[in-house]
Amino acid sequence: MQTASLDPSFGLHATMTERYLITAAEIAALSGTAKTHFLNANARRNNKSLGDLAGLTGLGVHLIEVQPGHESTEYHVHHHEDECTYVLSGTGLVTLGDEENVIRAGDFIGYRAGGLAHTMRATGDAPLVCLVIGERLEHDVGDYPRLKKRIYRQVGLPWNLVDHDAIEEPSGGKK
């Protein structure tokens, strides 16, 4: 049986092995993780993985901070996973397909699976702070259109990154 923790740094609504509530004070105290995208040195952000703290496995929920002039990620599209972003503060540009749109606090962006490729860039004097939420499926395929690369992710296997020109589409008949 699990018992509630009385340690205020752990949270009164938590148990010794699972968390449901992460308080605003706890979130503010988190240093986060500095992340740079493996395909884009200018895609740098500080990432606080709130969903991981609460034990979520099917959704990634991240509080991200992107410094002015930097991108949130490499321009990409997921073929199987939905993602979304809610802008908390700052200003930026979101690229959706071939269009750039100004974003600011209160804006919501939905990136549906197989939809438009996308990325964000912080443009103001202050960091762009967003809540980013995405599915965590056992398998996903993504494209990096500007780099002409495709990534394959499968639980239990290493990621595979291939050039679009190297992708073959055999026709082997019905299985």
C-alpha positions, 0 to 999 in steps of 0.5 A: 500500500502506498502512503502519502508523503508528508515531505512538502518538496514531494507534494501532499498529493503524491505517493511514494511511488507515483505523482499526480500533482506537480505544483507551480512552485515545484515547476518553477524550481525545476532547472529543466534540461537543455536540449539541442536538436541532433539535426539543427544546432540552432534548435535549442530549448530548455525542456521541463518534462512535466508528463514524465514527472506525473508518470504519463506514458502515452503523452509527452507534456513539456514546458519549453523555453526558447531563447530569442533567435532560436528554433524549438526543433528542426522543421518536421512532420510526424506521420502517426503522432499528433502534437500541439503547442499552447503559447504561455509567453513571449512572441515567435513565428510558427512555420506551418508548411510554407507559411509563417505566422506570428504567435504570442501568449494565448495562441494554440497550434495543433499539429495533426499526424501527417499534416504540415511540417512545422517549427517555431522560432522565438523572435521577441526580446524575451524567451518564447515559453510554451506548453508542448504536448504530443503522443508517444506511440510505440512506432512513428515515422517523421520527415525532415523535408528541408533536410530530405531525411526520414526518421523511423522510431520503434520501441525497443529498436534504435532510431533509423535516419535515412535520406529520402533518396535512399527510400525504396518502396517495393511492391511485394504483393499482399501479405 
